[in-house]
Amino acid sequence: MSRELVEYVAPWLLDHPDEVAIEEIEGERGATVLEVSVHPEDVGKIIGRRGRIVGSLRALARAASQREGTTVLLEIVD
């Protein structure tokens, strides 16, 4: 659910929505890491001022994953 949420929200924030790629990786202690890569011009937009946008995306992903009983971490990859 959290991956679908990020796939839905992230393109609305960017100038190049077709270049959003999300990769799921198994992290430590059974956590799932969502690595989000975007067009180089959109990195600043997905992070936001002082990291507010990426912080909000992380909070949404964490809340969606808690409903499923899992742990999800969101990382922005260059």
VMD Tcl script that builds the backbone (N, CA, C; Angstrom):
set m [mol new atoms 234]
animate dup $m
set s [atomselect $m all]
$s set {name element resname resid chain x y z} {
  {N N MET 1 A 0.809 -1.194 0.000}
  {CA C MET 1 A 0.000 0.000 0.000}
  {C C MET 1 A 0.853 1.259 0.000}
  {N N SER 2 A 1.928 1.273 0.768}
  {CA C SER 2 A 2.744 2.468 0.855}
  {C C SER 2 A 3.473 2.745 -0.462}
  {N N ARG 3 A 3.873 1.693 -1.178}
  {CA C ARG 3 A 4.514 1.908 -2.475}
  {C C ARG 3 A 3.522 2.558 -3.443}
  {N N GLU 4 A 2.296 2.066 -3.458}
  {CA C GLU 4 A 1.282 2.624 -4.347}
  {C C GLU 4 A 0.991 4.076 -3.991}
  {N N LEU 5 A 1.013 4.387 -2.717}
  {CA C LEU 5 A 0.784 5.761 -2.273}
  {C C LEU 5 A 1.877 6.692 -2.781}
  {N N VAL 6 A 3.128 6.272 -2.671}
  {CA C VAL 6 A 4.250 7.085 -3.155}
  {C C VAL 6 A 4.202 7.187 -4.679}
  {N N GLU 7 A 3.852 6.094 -5.362}
  {CA C GLU 7 A 3.723 6.133 -6.824}
  {C C GLU 7 A 2.635 7.099 -7.267}
  {N N TYR 8 A 1.604 7.260 -6.460}
  {CA C TYR 8 A 0.515 8.158 -6.811}
  {C C TYR 8 A 0.872 9.618 -6.519}
  {N N VAL 9 A 1.475 9.884 -5.369}
  {CA C VAL 9 A 1.720 11.257 -4.930}
  {C C VAL 9 A 2.937 11.889 -5.601}
  {N N ALA 10 A 4.029 11.170 -5.726}
  {CA C ALA 10 A 5.283 11.747 -6.212}
  {C C ALA 10 A 5.175 12.411 -7.590}
  {N N PRO 11 A 4.543 11.808 -8.587}
  {CA C PRO 11 A 4.490 12.460 -9.901}
  {C C PRO 11 A 3.776 13.819 -9.892}
  {N N TRP 12 A 2.870 14.044 -8.973}
  {CA C TRP 12 A 2.169 15.324 -8.897}
  {C C TRP 12 A 3.092 16.447 -8.462}
  {N N LEU 13 A 4.214 16.123 -7.852}
  {CA C LEU 13 A 5.128 17.123 -7.310}
  {C C LEU 13 A 6.240 17.510 -8.279}
  {N N LEU 14 A 6.376 16.795 -9.391}
  {CA C LEU 14 A 7.552 16.915 -10.238}
  {C C LEU 14 A 7.236 17.451 -11.627}
  {N N ASP 15 A 8.289 17.986 -12.288}
  {CA C ASP 15 A 8.170 18.443 -13.671}
  {C C ASP 15 A 8.296 17.289 -14.660}
  {N N HIS 16 A 8.997 16.230 -14.267}
  {CA C HIS 16 A 9.210 15.060 -15.120}
  {C C HIS 16 A 8.614 13.825 -14.434}
  {N N PRO 17 A 7.286 13.730 -14.390}
  {CA C PRO 17 A 6.660 12.625 -13.643}
  {C C PRO 17 A 6.885 11.247 -14.258}
  {N N ASP 18 A 7.224 11.199 -15.549}
  {CA C ASP 18 A 7.444 9.903 -16.193}
  {C C ASP 18 A 8.749 9.248 -15.759}
  {N N GLU 19 A 9.636 10.017 -15.138}
  {CA C GLU 19 A 10.942 9.488 -14.767}
  {C C GLU 19 A 11.046 9.101 -13.296}
  {N N VAL 20 A 9.916 8.928 -12.637}
  {CA C VAL 20 A 9.923 8.463 -11.246}
  {C C VAL 20 A 10.070 6.947 -11.258}
  {N N ALA 21 A 11.059 6.458 -10.524}
  {CA C ALA 21 A 11.272 5.013 -10.406}
  {C C ALA 21 A 11.375 4.663 -8.924}
  {N N ILE 22 A 10.652 3.645 -8.523}
  {CA C ILE 22 A 10.652 3.210 -7.125}
  {C C ILE 22 A 11.102 1.758 -7.081}
  {N N GLU 23 A 12.117 1.513 -6.265}
  {CA C GLU 23 A 12.650 0.158 -6.118}
  {C C GLU 23 A 12.494 -0.270 -4.664}
  {N N GLU 24 A 11.953 -1.450 -4.456}
  {CA C GLU 24 A 11.786 -1.998 -3.108}
  {C C GLU 24 A 12.984 -2.872 -2.770}
  {N N ILE 25 A 13.561 -2.626 -1.600}
  {CA C ILE 25 A 14.714 -3.389 -1.135}
  {C C ILE 25 A 14.434 -3.854 0.285}
  {N N GLU 26 A 14.834 -5.056 0.602}
  {CA C GLU 26 A 14.674 -5.576 1.956}
  {C C GLU 26 A 15.755 -4.968 2.838}
  {N N GLY 27 A 15.355 -4.268 3.891}
  {CA C GLY 27 A 16.294 -3.598 4.787}
  {C C GLY 27 A 16.545 -4.403 6.044}
  {N N GLU 28 A 17.096 -3.727 7.034}
  {CA C GLU 28 A 17.401 -4.362 8.304}
  {C C GLU 28 A 16.124 -4.626 9.094}
  {N N ARG 29 A 16.158 -5.662 9.887}
  {CA C ARG 29 A 15.071 -6.019 10.800}
  {C C ARG 29 A 13.730 -6.173 10.095}
  {N N GLY 30 A 13.751 -6.635 8.869}
  {CA C GLY 30 A 12.512 -6.889 8.146}
  {C C GLY 30 A 11.849 -5.656 7.559}
  {N N ALA 31 A 12.491 -4.510 7.632}
  {CA C ALA 31 A 11.924 -3.282 7.073}
  {C C ALA 31 A 12.077 -3.283 5.558}
  {N N THR 32 A 11.151 -2.641 4.887}
  {CA C THR 32 A 11.220 -2.479 3.446}
  {C C THR 32 A 11.682 -1.064 3.154}
  {N N VAL 33 A 12.682 -0.936 2.303}
  {CA C VAL 33 A 13.201 0.373 1.918}
  {C C VAL 33 A 12.709 0.685 0.514}
  {N N LEU 34 A 12.050 1.819 0.362}
  {CA C LEU 34 A 11.620 2.292 -0.954}
  {C C LEU 34 A 12.628 3.322 -1.423}
  {N N GLU 35 A 13.383 2.977 -2.467}
  {CA C GLU 35 A 14.352 3.901 -3.035}
  {C C GLU 35 A 13.696 4.606 -4.218}
  {N N VAL 36 A 13.509 5.909 -4.099}
  {CA C VAL 36 A 12.852 6.707 -5.125}
  {C C VAL 36 A 13.917 7.461 -5.896}
  {N N SER 37 A 13.946 7.259 -7.204}
  {CA C SER 37 A 14.859 8.030 -8.048}
  {C C SER 37 A 14.023 8.869 -9.011}
  {N N VAL 38 A 14.459 10.109 -9.211}
  {CA C VAL 38 A 13.746 11.054 -10.055}
  {C C VAL 38 A 14.735 11.709 -11.014}
  {N N HIS 39 A 14.219 12.479 -11.947}
  {CA C HIS 39 A 15.043 13.246 -12.887}
  {C C HIS 39 A 15.930 14.192 -12.074}
  {N N PRO 40 A 17.181 14.406 -12.503}
  {CA C PRO 40 A 18.088 15.273 -11.735}
  {C C PRO 40 A 17.537 16.675 -11.447}
  {N N GLU 41 A 16.731 17.213 -12.334}
  {CA C GLU 41 A 16.163 18.540 -12.102}
  {C C GLU 41 A 15.083 18.523 -11.019}
  {N N ASP 42 A 14.540 17.362 -10.719}
  {CA C ASP 42 A 13.445 17.250 -9.761}
  {C C ASP 42 A 13.878 16.849 -8.357}
  {N N VAL 43 A 15.174 16.632 -8.153}
  {CA C VAL 43 A 15.632 16.188 -6.833}
  {C C VAL 43 A 15.291 17.228 -5.765}
  {N N GLY 44 A 15.526 18.489 -6.061}
  {CA C GLY 44 A 15.211 19.544 -5.101}
  {C C GLY 44 A 13.730 19.651 -4.822}
  {N N LYS 45 A 12.916 19.395 -5.825}
  {CA C LYS 45 A 11.462 19.480 -5.638}
  {C C LYS 45 A 10.936 18.351 -4.776}
  {N N ILE 46 A 11.485 17.154 -4.926}
  {CA C ILE 46 A 11.007 16.023 -4.136}
  {C C ILE 46 A 11.499 16.127 -2.686}
  {N N ILE 47 A 12.631 16.792 -2.480}
  {CA C ILE 47 A 13.137 16.981 -1.118}
  {C C ILE 47 A 12.419 18.151 -0.449}
  {N N GLY 48 A 12.256 19.246 -1.165}
  {CA C GLY 48 A 11.555 20.406 -0.607}
  {C C GLY 48 A 12.455 21.262 0.260}
  {N N ARG 49 A 11.926 22.394 0.666}
  {CA C ARG 49 A 12.691 23.286 1.536}
  {C C ARG 49 A 12.853 22.645 2.902}
  {N N ARG 50 A 14.119 22.558 3.304}
  {CA C ARG 50 A 14.484 21.950 4.590}
  {C C ARG 50 A 13.955 20.528 4.735}
  {N N GLY 51 A 13.710 19.850 3.615}
  {CA C GLY 51 A 13.279 18.463 3.638}
  {C C GLY 51 A 11.831 18.252 4.019}
  {N N ARG 52 A 11.019 19.277 3.869}
  {CA C ARG 52 A 9.627 19.164 4.299}
  {C C ARG 52 A 8.820 18.202 3.437}
  {N N ILE 53 A 9.030 18.229 2.127}
  {CA C ILE 53 A 8.234 17.358 1.248}
  {C C ILE 53 A 8.622 15.906 1.452}
  {N N VAL 54 A 9.908 15.618 1.457}
  {CA C VAL 54 A 10.323 14.228 1.657}
  {C C VAL 54 A 9.932 13.756 3.055}
  {N N GLY 55 A 9.952 14.639 4.024}
  {CA C GLY 55 A 9.498 14.290 5.364}
  {C C GLY 55 A 8.027 13.912 5.379}
  {N N SER 56 A 7.232 14.660 4.623}
  {CA C SER 56 A 5.810 14.356 4.532}
  {C C SER 56 A 5.571 13.039 3.813}
  {N N LEU 57 A 6.320 12.791 2.737}
  {CA C LEU 57 A 6.197 11.518 2.026}
  {C C LEU 57 A 6.579 10.354 2.931}
  {N N ARG 58 A 7.626 10.537 3.737}
  {CA C ARG 58 A 8.036 9.482 4.667}
  {C C ARG 58 A 6.947 9.219 5.707}
  {N N ALA 59 A 6.328 10.291 6.199}
  {CA C ALA 59 A 5.259 10.126 7.191}
  {C C ALA 59 A 4.068 9.389 6.587}
  {N N LEU 60 A 3.703 9.723 5.347}
  {CA C LEU 60 A 2.602 9.029 4.683}
  {C C LEU 60 A 2.922 7.550 4.469}
  {N N ALA 61 A 4.141 7.269 4.006}
  {CA C ALA 61 A 4.539 5.874 3.771}
  {C C ALA 61 A 4.566 5.088 5.080}
  {N N ARG 62 A 5.059 5.724 6.139}
  {CA C ARG 62 A 5.120 5.063 7.448}
  {C C ARG 62 A 3.713 4.780 7.972}
  {N N ALA 63 A 2.808 5.741 7.819}
  {CA C ALA 63 A 1.433 5.547 8.293}
  {C C ALA 63 A 0.729 4.449 7.506}
  {N N ALA 64 A 0.934 4.422 6.190}
  {CA C ALA 64 A 0.311 3.380 5.368}
  {C C ALA 64 A 0.876 2.004 5.713}
  {N N SER 65 A 2.156 1.938 6.004}
  {CA C SER 65 A 2.764 0.643 6.321}
  {C C SER 65 A 2.331 0.142 7.694}
  {N N GLN 66 A 2.050 1.028 8.624}
  {CA C GLN 66 A 1.606 0.599 9.953}
  {C C GLN 66 A 0.245 -0.069 9.891}
  {N N ARG 67 A -0.578 0.358 8.946}
  {CA C ARG 67 A -1.886 -0.295 8.781}
  {C C ARG 67 A -1.706 -1.743 8.348}
  {N N GLU 68 A -0.609 -2.024 7.635}
  {CA C GLU 68 A -0.317 -3.378 7.169}
  {C C GLU 68 A 0.502 -4.162 8.186}
  {N N GLY 69 A 1.014 -3.499 9.204}
  {CA C GLY 69 A 1.834 -4.163 10.208}
  {C C GLY 69 A 3.276 -4.341 9.775}
  {N N THR 70 A 3.751 -3.509 8.848}
  {CA C THR 70 A 5.129 -3.578 8.382}
  {C C THR 70 A 5.826 -2.243 8.633}
  {N N THR 71 A 7.111 -2.202 8.345}
  {CA C THR 71 A 7.888 -0.980 8.474}
  {C C THR 71 A 8.437 -0.611 7.109}
  {N N VAL 72 A 8.226 0.641 6.694}
  {CA C VAL 72 A 8.708 1.117 5.400}
  {C C VAL 72 A 9.546 2.361 5.613}
  {N N LEU 73 A 10.702 2.393 4.965}
  {CA C LEU 73 A 11.585 3.564 4.977}
  {C C LEU 73 A 11.644 4.107 3.558}
  {N N LEU 74 A 11.682 5.415 3.407}
  {CA C LEU 74 A 11.715 6.051 2.102}
  {C C LEU 74 A 13.031 6.795 1.939}
  {N N GLU 75 A 13.747 6.519 0.854}
  {CA C GLU 75 A 15.015 7.166 0.570}
  {C C GLU 75 A 14.982 7.757 -0.840}
  {N N ILE 76 A 15.573 8.932 -1.010}
  {CA C ILE 76 A 15.707 9.554 -2.323}
  {C C ILE 76 A 17.109 9.229 -2.833}
  {N N VAL 77 A 17.183 8.675 -4.040}
  {CA C VAL 77 A 18.448 8.254 -4.638}
  {C C VAL 77 A 18.775 9.180 -5.799}
  {N N ASP 78 A 20.037 9.568 -5.898}
  {CA C ASP 78 A 20.471 10.423 -7.017}
  {C C ASP 78 A 20.661 9.629 -8.270}
}
mol reanalyze $m
mol bondsrecalc $m
mol representation Tube
mol addrep $m
